[in-house]
């Protein structure tokens, strides 16, 4: 996003745990919401870690009351995306 100067749109899908709880093999009927946040842009001198932290906070804010404990976001990524040209 930083190299291509494109925004990142935070999107949270809420309610899926009620549809298919961990360890279950059968889905249940339950409401699911897709919540869209405000687009984020990487600042000129912003580190990848800081951008990820802002994105993670935006996702947590979108999830709100639906938030369940989850694994923490990794501070460094081993995957580096290559732009499609």
Secondary structure in CASP SS format (residue, H / E / C, confidence):
PFRMAT SS
TARGET T0000
AUTHOR 0000-0000-0000
METHOD secondary structure of the structure
MODEL  1
X C 1.00
X C 1.00
X C 1.00
X C 1.00
X C 1.00
X C 1.00
X C 1.00
X E 1.00
X C 1.00
X C 1.00
X E 1.00
X E 1.00
X E 1.00
X E 1.00
X C 1.00
X H 1.00
X H 1.00
X H 1.00
X H 1.00
X C 1.00
X C 1.00
X C 1.00
X C 1.00
X C 1.00
X C 1.00
X C 1.00
X C 1.00
X C 1.00
X C 1.00
X C 1.00
X C 1.00
X C 1.00
X E 1.00
X E 1.00
X E 1.00
X E 1.00
X C 1.00
X C 1.00
X C 1.00
X E 1.00
X C 1.00
X C 1.00
X C 1.00
X C 1.00
X C 1.00
X C 1.00
X C 1.00
X H 1.00
X H 1.00
X H 1.00
X H 1.00
X H 1.00
X H 1.00
X H 1.00
X H 1.00
X H 1.00
X H 1.00
X H 1.00
X H 1.00
X H 1.00
X H 1.00
X H 1.00
X H 1.00
X H 1.00
X H 1.00
X H 1.00
X C 1.00
X C 1.00
X C 1.00
X C 1.00
X C 1.00
X C 1.00
X C 1.00
X C 1.00
X C 1.00
X C 1.00
X C 1.00
X C 1.00
X C 1.00
X C 1.00
X C 1.00
X C 1.00
X C 1.00
X C 1.00
X C 1.00
END
